[in-house]
Amino acid sequence: MIEDRIQKIEARLQESANIPDPARTELLKLLAALKEEVRTLAESHEEDAQSIASFVDASAHEVTRAEKKPKLVEASLNGLTASVENFEASHPKLAETVNQIAVVLSNMGI
């Protein structure tokens, strides 16, 4: 289920004309890393892994929209960041990857 959602996010990022190529490349790389981390997390914390995947999906949706809605982007990124806060100590790579995704999206001027 989580892997399916992440594959859909990857497809959306690859198909979007609204994302500059360097950002797209970086986001796809980070999404691949996130996929691994979430898979590991899902083994012990399925609901939390689903939450993270949902916020990544929402963030990708907001970023690929033709008409950006800054408040919605901010809300999705805040949700994404909050969804991994409890795992910073036990899953530092997961927290780092999510933070990098948020930085890339923020750097796109959104």
C-alpha positions as CSV (number, residue, x, y, z in Angstrom):
1,M,0.0,0.0,0.0
2,I,2.7,2.5,1.0
3,E,4.9,1.5,-1.9
4,D,1.9,2.0,-4.3
5,R,1.3,5.5,-2.9
6,I,5.0,6.4,-3.3
7,Q,5.0,5.0,-6.9
8,K,2.1,7.3,-7.7
9,I,3.9,10.2,-6.2
10,E,7.0,9.4,-8.3
11,A,4.8,9.3,-11.4
12,R,3.2,12.6,-10.6
13,L,6.7,14.2,-10.1
14,Q,8.0,12.8,-13.3
15,E,5.0,14.0,-15.3
16,S,4.7,17.5,-13.9
17,A,5.7,20.4,-16.1
18,N,5.6,22.6,-13.0
19,I,8.8,21.3,-11.4
20,P,12.2,22.4,-12.7
21,D,14.4,19.5,-13.7
22,P,17.0,19.8,-11.0
23,A,14.4,19.9,-8.3
24,R,12.6,16.9,-9.9
25,T,15.8,14.9,-9.9
26,E,16.5,15.7,-6.3
27,L,12.9,15.0,-5.2
28,L,12.9,11.6,-7.0
29,K,16.2,10.7,-5.4
30,L,14.9,11.7,-2.0
31,L,11.6,9.8,-2.6
32,A,13.6,6.6,-3.3
33,A,15.4,7.0,0.0
34,L,12.1,7.7,1.7
35,K,10.6,4.6,0.2
36,E,13.3,2.5,1.9
37,E,12.9,4.3,5.3
38,V,9.1,4.1,5.3
39,R,9.2,0.4,4.4
40,T,11.3,-0.3,7.4
41,L,9.1,1.9,9.6
42,A,5.9,0.2,8.3
43,E,7.0,-3.1,9.8
44,S,6.7,-1.7,13.3
45,H,4.6,1.5,12.9
46,E,2.2,1.0,10.0
47,E,-0.1,3.9,10.9
48,D,2.8,6.3,11.3
49,A,4.2,5.2,8.0
50,Q,0.9,5.7,6.3
51,S,0.7,9.2,7.8
52,I,4.1,10.1,6.4
53,A,3.2,8.7,3.0
54,S,0.0,10.7,3.0
55,F,1.7,14.0,3.8
56,V,4.3,13.3,1.1
57,D,1.5,12.8,-1.3
58,A,-0.2,16.0,-0.2
59,S,3.0,17.9,-0.6
60,A,3.7,16.5,-4.0
61,H,0.1,17.4,-5.1
62,E,0.5,21.0,-3.9
63,V,3.9,21.4,-5.6
64,T,2.7,20.0,-9.0
65,R,-0.4,22.2,-9.2
66,A,-0.3,24.8,-12.0
67,E,-1.7,27.4,-9.6
68,K,0.3,27.3,-6.3
69,K,-1.6,27.8,-3.1
70,P,1.2,28.8,-0.6
71,K,-1.0,28.2,2.5
72,L,-1.8,24.6,1.4
73,V,1.9,24.0,0.6
74,E,2.9,25.2,4.0
75,A,0.2,23.1,5.7
76,S,1.3,20.0,3.8
77,L,4.9,20.5,4.6
78,N,4.1,21.2,8.3
79,G,2.1,18.0,8.4
80,L,5.0,16.1,6.8
81,T,7.5,17.5,9.3
82,A,5.2,16.8,12.2
83,S,4.6,13.2,11.1
84,V,8.3,12.3,11.6
85,E,9.1,14.2,14.7
86,N,8.6,11.2,17.0
87,F,11.1,9.2,14.9
88,E,14.1,11.5,14.9
89,A,15.9,9.5,17.5
90,S,14.9,6.0,16.4
91,H,14.9,6.7,12.6
92,P,17.3,9.6,12.0
93,K,17.6,8.9,8.3
94,L,13.9,9.1,7.9
95,A,13.8,12.4,9.6
96,E,16.7,13.7,7.6
97,T,15.1,12.6,4.3
98,V,11.8,14.2,5.1
99,N,13.6,17.4,6.1
100,Q,15.5,17.4,2.8
101,I,12.3,17.0,0.9
102,A,10.8,20.0,2.7
103,V,13.9,22.1,2.0
104,V,13.8,21.2,-1.8
105,L,10.1,22.1,-2.0
106,S,10.8,25.4,0.0
107,N,13.7,26.2,-2.3
108,M,11.4,26.0,-5.3
109,G,10.0,29.3,-4.1
110,I,6.7,27.8,-2.9
